[in-house]
Amino acid sequence: MIDIDFSSTLYRLLRYIEWALVAIVALNSIVNGEANILLGMLFLANFALLSLFLPVHRPLWQRRGYVALGISLVLIAYSFGIDFNIFLYLYIAKSCFLLDRRSTVVAVIVTAIISTPIYIEALPKIFQNFSCQLADNSTEIQKFTVNYLGNYLAGNTFAILFSWMVIAEQKSRKRAEALTQQVESLGIALERNRIAREIHDSLGHTLTNLQVQLAVAQEFRQRNLDQSFRAIDLAKKLADQCIEDVSQSLSTMRQSQLNLNQACNLLIEQIKQNQVWQIQWQVNLPDLPLSMGYHLYCIVKEGLINIQKHAQASKICVRGEQTPEGIVVEIGDNGQGFDPGMPKSGFGLKGIEERVQSLNGRLTVHSQLNQGTHLQVVIPYPSQVR
């Protein structure tokens, strides 16, 4: 069976075409006053009945039988002197939708072999039906034989090519719909990942600290009010920081331009207010497209948050520059390190990996227990990013 989306619209179109042909042939017979008009109407009624269903999803033998029945009606009409060539082309066209290409070609060849002698034998009756006489000589017979085969070949060639074109269009539309669904699913997944990264990068760490301070305040509320109040004050600052982080993230995403160097400098200044670290900071990055710059900013921010949460480090080194290899960002610390081969339970490093992949970049992680961690991100130049 042909693997196409045989929609109700296409099915109705074929039916309407056949009905139109039935009506045109019937009207033409009435106008011309053909001799076998009643018999012709009986054949047309059969064609109209066959048009009411199309065994697209039926077994192969039923589909072959349907095509054979339609062609047989045309051949039987020939024997009565009724020329229904147009319906012969129609059922060859239907075979393109019901059978594979090889079977359609075989049907065309077999029909030509069977129909030609029947048509030539019925020529006197056909001419008589049109109130004409056929000259009884071999030259005229040969002429009409060649004429019939030429018309048969031209008509069926058009019918087959047109039907195959419709099938190809149906298949293309089906593939396009499938690709559209895949793109929509991928877009939803990417948007979910983006939202998860934004929540984690901007709010996750601050909310964790807020929770800790509230727990401290709750713990000391009966024993040490001063300690409890200090924890509440810090919790208030952290809540303000959450609001500021959300505002900054929205502002950064809505900017038409992003000064990456300035944004990173503000980030390091915020970190210096909360922790006492020895920080080596050397960032000199070129102007980058907004999306690329924002991803790099989030990579640096997440790298620093990971150090703050997990590394227990006293020294941090951050470097960002343009090199012949591309845009290079490195973040290192002298903390407790970790085993890169172990499964990662958090979202921090995973978020960095996803952002690097979205920029067609490369992430290298070097870390050993008690020997610190070093991240290197290499991003192609904007002209190379696709």
N, C-alpha and C positions, 0 to 999 in steps of 0.2 A: 504493500500500500504506500502511496505517496505520503511522505511525512510533511503535511502542510496543515496550517490552521484553517480548515474549511469552514469558514464562518457562515452564519445564517444569511449574511448579506450577499456573499458570493453564491450561495445556493439559490437564493431568490433571484439573483441576476440571471443565472443560467435558465431558471424556470421561465422568467419573463421573456428571455430571448427566444426560447422554444415556443412559447405561446404566441409571440409576435410573428414568428415564421409560420406557424399554423394558420393564423388569421390572414396573413398576406397571401399564402398559397391558396387558401380557401376563397378569398375574395377574387384572386386572379382567375381561378377556375370558373367562378360564377360569371365574371365579366366576359371571359372568352367563350363561354358556353361549351366547355369541353364535353365530349361524349360520355366519358366514364365519371361524371361528376359525383354521382352517389357513392360509387365505389371509392373514389378519391377521398370523399368526406369520411368514409369509414376508416381509411388508413390514417387520416388526420386526427380522428378521434382517438385512435390507439396511441399516436404520438403524444397527444395531449395528456392521456392517462399515464404514460410512461414518465412524463415530465413532473408528475406529482411527487415522485420520490427519486432519490439518488443513493445507491447503496455504498456510500463512502466508507462506512465503518463495518461493512458486512464482510464475510469470508471471501477469499479470492474467487472461488468458483461462482459465487453469486454476482460478483462484479463482472467477471468474464461473461456470464450468462446475460447480464443486463446489456452489455455492449453488443453481444452477438444477436440478441433479440431485436435491438433497434436497427442494426444493419440488415438483419433478415427481413424486417418489414419493408425496407427500401428495395431489396432485391425481389421480394414477392410483388411489390408494386410495379417494378420493371416488367415482370412477366405479364402483367395486365395492361401494359402500355402506358403506365403512369410514371412520369419522370420526377423523382424526389431526390435528386442529387444533393440538394441543400441539406437534407436531413442526414444523408450519408456523411457529409463533412461535419455536421453537428455531433454525431455519435463517435466519430473519430476524435473530435475535440474532447468529448466527455471521457474517452478512454485515457486521455492524458492525465485526468484527475483520479481515475479509478485504478489504473494499471501503471507498472513501471515503464520506462522508456523503451526497453527492449520489446516488451509485450505490445506496446503501441505500434512500433515499427512492423512487427510481425503481423499485427491486425491489418495494417495498411496494405502490406504485400499480399496477404491471403485474400483480402477483400478485392484487390485489383484482379487477382487471378480468377476469382469466382464471378465477380460482377461483370467483367468485360464481355465474355460470351453471352451472358444472360441479357445484357443491355443491347448488344448487337443483334441478337435474335429477336428482341422485342422492338427494334427500331420501326418495322412496318406498322405495328400497333400504335407506337408513340406518334408517328406521323399521321396515322389515321385519326387518332384522338384529337390532333390539331387540324383535321380536315386537309391534310397534305398527302402527297404521294411520294414514296421513296423510289428512286430509280433502281431497278433490279440489276445491278452490275457490280462486279468485284471492285472496281475503282471507287465507286461511291461508298461501298462497305468499308474499304480500307481507309478512306478519307474520314468517315465518321468514327472508325475505331481509333485512329490517331488523335482525332479531335477529342474523343471521350477520355482517352488516357492522358492527354495534355491537360484537359480541364480537371480530371481527377487528381493528377499530380499537383497542379497549382493550388486547387482548393484545399487539399489535405495538407500541403506544405504550410499554407497560411494558417489553417486551423491549428496545426500542431505547434508552430512557432509562437502563435499568439497565446495558446494555452500554456506552453512552457514558460513564456514570459510572465503570465499571471502567477504561475506556481513559484517562479523565482522571486517575484515581488512579495508573495505571501511568506516565503521562507525568510527573506530579508527582514520583513516586518516583524516576524516572530523572533528572529535573532536580536533585532533592535529592542524589542520589548524585554527580552531576557536580560540584555546588557543594561537596559535602563533600570530594571529591578536590582541588578547586582550593584550598579552605581549608587542607587538610593540606599541599599543596605550598607554599602561601604561608607557612604556619607554619614549615615546615622551612627555607625560604629566609630568613625573618626571624630564626629561631634561629641559623642559620649566620652571618648578618650581625652578630647581637648578640655571638656568641662571638668573631668576628673583631675587632669593635670593642673588646671587653673585653681581648683579648690585646694588641691594638695600644696601647690607652690605658694599661694597667697595666704591661705588661712590655716592649713593643717598644723604647722609648727606653732603658730601663735595661740591657736585654740588649745593645743596640748599644754603649753605653758600656763595658759589661763586656768585650765582644769587643775593643774598641780597647785597653783597658788590658792585657788578656792579650797582645795583639799587641806592645805596647810592652815588656812584661816579657820576651817571647820575643826581641825584637830586641836588648835590652840585656843579656841574661843572660851574654854572653861579654865585653862591653866595659865595662859600668857596672852593677855589682851593686846599688849604692845606688838608682839609677834603676829598676832592675828590681824591687827589693824594694818601692819606693814604689808602683810600678804594681800589684804583687801586693796590697799593703795596700788600695789603692783598689778593686781588683777584688773583694776580700773585702767591702768596704763596699757595693759595688754589688750583689753577690749577696745580702747581707742586705737591701738595699733591695728586691730582687725579691720576696723572701719577705714582706717587710712590705707591699708593694703588693698581692700576692695576698691576704694576710690582710685588708688594709683594704678591698679590693674585695668580698670575701665578706662581711665584716662590714657594709659599707654596704648591700649588696643584701638582707641578712637583717634589717636594722633595720625596725622598725615605723614609726619616725619618723626624719627626717634634718634636722639643723640645718644648713641650707645655708650660712649665714654662717660658722658655726664651721668647717665642713669646708673652705670656701674659704680661711679664714685659716690653717688648718693647712697647706694646700697651698702658700700663698705663703711660709710660714715655711720649708718644706722647700726651696723653690727658692732662697731667700736663702742657705741654707747652702752651696749648690753654685756659685752664680754671683754676680758683683758687678754688680748692676743698680741703676739708679735706678727705684724702683717707686712709682707712684701707685696707691693701692689704696682704693677706695671702694665697698664692697658692703653694701647694706642691703636685703635681700630679705625678703618676708613668708614666713610658714609656708606650705609648698606640699605637695601630695600626694607620697608617697615616690617614685613613679616619675618624676614631673615634676622633683622636686628632684635625683634621681640623674642624670637626663639633663643637666640644667643644670650640675651638678658636673663631669660628664665633658666637657662642651663647654668649660668654663673650663680644665680640666686639659689637654685636647688643644690648645687655643689657646696655652697657655703652653709646652707641649712643642714645638709647631711653631716658636715664637719661639726657644727654646733651640737647636733643631737647625738652623734654616735662616736666621734673620733677621740674625744678627750685630749685634744691637741693643745699645744701652747704656741705653735708657729703655723702660719698659713702663707702660702705663696700663690699669687694669682698673676697670670701673664696672658695678655692678649695682643696679637699683632698680625700684620699681613706679611706672608712669606711667599716665596715662589710656589710652594705647594698649595697654598690657599689661605683661608682665615684660620689661624691656630689659637685656641684657647686652652690654657693649662691651669689646673687647680691642684695644689698639693698641700699636704699637712704632715706633721710628725707624730700623729696620734697612734692609737692602738691597732689600726689596720684591720683587715679581714681577709678571709679566704675567697678570692673571686670565683672559685669553682663551686662554692656552696650555693644552694638555692637561695634566691632573694625573696624575703617575705614582705618587704616594704615597697612603696611606690616611687621613692626618690630616684634611685638609679634607673629604674624602668622608665620613668618619665623622661629622664635625660636621653636614654637610648631612643625613645620614640621621637623626640624632637630632632635628634641627630639624623635619624633615618628620614624624617620628613624633609630634611635639607640635603639628602644624598651625601651625607658626611660619613665620617669614620670616628668611632669612639674607642679609645684604648685605655684600659684600666690596669694599673700596676699597684699591687698591694700585698703586704705580708703582715702576719701577726706581729704587733709591737714594732713595726718598722714604717708605719705611716701609709698613706694612700696618695697616688698620683693619677689624675685624670687628664687625658689629652683628647681634645676635640679638633678635628680637621674638617673644615667645610670648603667645598669648591667655591670659586669666585661666582658672583651672581650670574654672570653670563654662561656659566657651566651648569647652573642649577636648573633642572627641568621638573 
